[in-house]
C-alpha cells in the first residue's frame, strides 16, 4: 500500500511505502548556507515526525548545493544535526536550484516502524 501525505497537484511532501518514507526536497530560509541548512533540516525533522520516523531512521540523503564551494559550511550544520552513529548514505552535488536565492536543497528517505 502507498500512502501519500500533504498531496498537492504537483507532488506529495511524504510518500510512504513498504516501511520507507520518501520526503520531497526541502529548502530553507535565510541568507547564508548555514541558515538555510538549519531551516531545511528543521523542516525535515517536522516531516519525519509526521511520517512516524526520525533522524535516527534516515536511510539516504541527497544534498544539492547551488555552489559546491559551500560544502564545508553546509557540513558544519549537517554534522551537528545527524545523531552520532546514525549517519545515512549520502550524496552531495552542485546543481542549479529552483530559485536564485536558494543555496541548499536536501532530499531524504527514511525507514519508519511498521
Secondary structure, DSSP 8 states (H G I E B T S, - for coil): -EEEEEE-SS-EEEEEETTEEEE--B---SSSHHHHHHHHHHHHHHHHHHTT--GGGEEEEEEEESSGGGHHHHHHHHHHHS-TT---EEEEEE---SSTT--EEEEEEEE---
